[in-house]
Amino acid sequence: MRGILGACLVAGCAFVTGSCGYALAGTGSFLPEHIKIIGVPMFTNRTTVFNLETQLTQKVRSEFIGRGRYQILPEPTGVDALLVGEVSSVMISPVSFTGNNLASRYNITMAARVELRDLRDNKVLWENPGLLFRQEYEAQSGQTAADPASFFGQDANALDRMSSEFARAIVSAILEAF
């Protein structure tokens, strides 16, 4: 009797948890079934920030690869869908100051546009022409306003964090239809 009751309990639990409709975030995809290969060529950089396009493109490719469902190629040909991006601006502005009127904290704001196009049906699957990402960072402690260390320093780390956030947001929006 215990064996039958235990088997019924296990089967009931499996039925309830298996049919609840929940799934792990980041494992689904709302892209058409025929899309297996996505081309992610180098993004366009319309800013003066050196190598930003490389950093963003690599992070987006890595994020897609980490999801494990699609083959990602760096070229726009021989693919089922094409993801293109353009960084239109990067602005750095101080947000707080020391008692000596030196900036102690900066805000980096990046504006970009991204589009995913189904090449078989020639239609846009996902796009966002007005992406904005921000990241703050502490300034290095420079001695004077002319000291480069008071302006530059942690901005590379902030750009790296912003690039990771950008990639996660883009890939999640595309795959999870947000």
C-alpha positions as CSV (number, residue, x, y, z in Angstrom):
1,M,0.0,0.0,0.0
2,R,2.9,2.4,0.9
3,G,4.5,1.8,-2.5
4,I,1.3,2.6,-4.4
5,L,0.7,5.7,-2.3
6,G,4.3,6.9,-2.8
7,A,4.2,6.3,-6.5
8,C,0.9,8.3,-6.7
9,L,2.4,11.2,-4.7
10,V,5.5,11.3,-6.9
11,A,3.4,11.2,-10.1
12,G,1.1,13.9,-8.7
13,C,4.0,16.2,-7.9
14,A,5.5,15.6,-11.3
15,F,2.2,16.5,-13.0
16,V,1.7,19.6,-10.9
17,T,5.2,21.0,-11.3
18,G,5.5,19.9,-14.9
19,S,2.4,21.7,-16.1
20,C,2.6,24.9,-14.1
21,G,3.7,27.0,-17.1
22,Y,6.9,28.2,-15.6
23,A,10.2,28.1,-17.4
24,L,13.6,29.3,-16.7
25,A,14.2,32.8,-17.8
26,G,16.6,33.1,-20.7
27,T,15.9,29.6,-22.1
28,G,13.0,30.4,-24.4
29,S,12.9,32.1,-27.8
30,F,10.2,33.9,-29.7
31,L,12.2,33.8,-33.0
32,P,10.8,31.9,-35.9
33,E,11.7,28.2,-36.1
34,H,13.7,28.6,-39.3
35,I,16.2,30.9,-37.7
36,K,19.2,28.8,-36.7
37,I,22.2,31.1,-37.7
38,I,22.3,34.8,-36.7
39,G,24.9,37.1,-38.2
40,V,26.3,39.7,-35.9
41,P,28.7,41.9,-37.9
42,M,30.7,44.6,-36.3
43,F,28.5,47.4,-35.0
44,T,28.9,50.9,-36.3
45,N,30.6,53.4,-34.0
46,R,29.6,57.1,-34.7
47,T,31.4,58.3,-31.6
48,T,35.0,59.2,-30.8
49,V,35.2,56.4,-28.2
50,F,38.0,54.1,-29.4
51,N,37.1,50.4,-30.0
52,L,33.6,50.7,-28.4
53,E,32.0,49.0,-31.4
54,T,34.3,46.0,-30.9
55,Q,33.6,45.7,-27.2
56,L,29.8,45.9,-27.8
57,T,29.8,43.5,-30.7
58,Q,31.8,40.9,-28.8
59,K,29.6,41.2,-25.7
60,V,26.4,40.7,-27.8
61,R,27.9,37.7,-29.6
62,S,29.1,36.1,-26.3
63,E,25.6,36.7,-24.8
64,F,23.9,34.9,-27.7
65,I,26.4,32.1,-27.6
66,G,25.9,31.7,-23.9
67,R,22.2,31.1,-24.5
68,G,23.2,28.1,-26.6
69,R,20.4,28.0,-29.1
70,Y,21.9,29.7,-32.1
71,Q,25.0,29.7,-34.2
72,I,26.5,33.2,-34.3
73,L,28.6,34.3,-37.2
74,P,30.5,37.6,-37.6
75,E,29.4,38.1,-41.2
76,P,26.2,39.3,-42.8
77,T,26.0,36.5,-45.4
78,G,25.0,32.9,-45.1
79,V,22.8,33.6,-42.1
80,D,19.0,33.3,-41.4
81,A,18.8,36.6,-39.5
82,L,21.0,39.6,-39.2
83,L,21.6,41.8,-36.1
84,V,23.0,45.2,-36.9
85,G,23.7,48.0,-34.4
86,E,24.9,51.5,-34.4
87,V,26.2,53.6,-31.5
88,S,25.2,57.2,-32.2
89,S,26.6,59.0,-29.1
90,V,28.5,58.7,-25.9
91,M,28.4,61.5,-23.4
92,I,30.4,61.9,-20.2
93,S,29.2,64.4,-17.7
94,P,30.1,65.1,-14.0
95,V,27.4,64.3,-11.5
96,S,29.2,65.2,-8.2
97,F,32.1,67.5,-7.2
98,T,34.6,67.7,-4.4
99,G,35.0,70.8,-2.2
100,N,37.7,72.0,-4.6
101,N,35.1,72.0,-7.5
102,L,36.7,69.0,-9.1
103,A,34.4,66.3,-10.5
104,S,34.5,63.2,-8.3
105,R,31.9,61.1,-10.1
106,Y,30.9,60.9,-13.7
107,N,28.0,59.5,-15.7
108,I,28.5,57.9,-19.1
109,T,25.4,57.8,-21.3
110,M,25.4,55.8,-24.6
111,A,22.7,56.0,-27.3
112,A,22.4,53.3,-29.8
113,R,20.0,51.6,-32.2
114,V,19.7,47.9,-32.9
115,E,17.7,45.9,-35.5
116,L,17.3,42.1,-36.0
117,R,16.0,41.3,-39.5
118,D,14.7,37.9,-40.8
119,L,16.6,37.6,-44.1
120,R,14.3,34.8,-45.5
121,D,11.1,36.9,-45.1
122,N,12.9,40.3,-45.3
123,K,11.1,41.6,-42.2
124,V,12.2,43.2,-39.0
125,L,11.8,40.9,-36.1
126,W,12.9,43.3,-33.4
127,E,14.2,46.8,-33.3
128,N,14.9,49.6,-30.9
129,P,16.1,52.9,-32.5
130,G,16.4,54.7,-29.1
131,L,18.4,52.6,-26.7
132,L,20.0,54.5,-23.8
133,F,22.4,53.0,-21.3
134,R,24.0,54.8,-18.4
135,Q,26.8,53.9,-16.0
136,E,28.4,56.0,-13.2
137,Y,32.0,55.8,-12.0
138,E,34.2,57.4,-9.5
139,A,36.9,59.7,-10.8
140,Q,40.5,59.1,-9.9
141,S,41.8,61.6,-7.4
142,G,43.6,64.2,-9.4
143,Q,45.4,67.1,-7.8
144,T,44.2,69.8,-10.2
145,A,41.5,70.3,-12.8
146,A,44.3,70.0,-15.5
147,D,45.4,66.6,-14.1
148,P,44.2,63.9,-16.5
149,A,43.7,61.5,-13.7
150,S,40.9,63.6,-12.4
151,F,38.9,63.0,-15.6
152,F,40.1,59.6,-17.0
153,G,40.6,56.4,-15.0
154,Q,37.6,54.3,-14.2
155,D,35.8,55.1,-17.5
156,A,37.1,51.9,-19.1
157,N,35.5,49.8,-16.3
158,A,32.3,51.7,-16.6
159,L,32.2,51.1,-20.4
160,D,32.8,47.4,-19.8
161,R,29.9,47.2,-17.3
162,M,27.7,49.2,-19.7
163,S,28.6,46.9,-22.6
164,S,27.7,43.8,-20.6
165,E,24.4,45.4,-19.5
166,F,23.7,46.4,-23.2
167,A,24.4,42.8,-24.4
168,R,22.2,41.2,-21.8
169,A,19.3,43.6,-22.4
170,I,19.5,43.3,-26.2
171,V,19.6,39.5,-26.3
172,S,17.0,39.1,-23.6
173,A,14.6,41.5,-25.5
174,I,15.1,39.6,-28.7
175,L,14.8,36.1,-27.3
176,E,12.2,36.6,-24.7
177,A,10.1,39.1,-26.6
178,F,10.2,41.9,-24.1
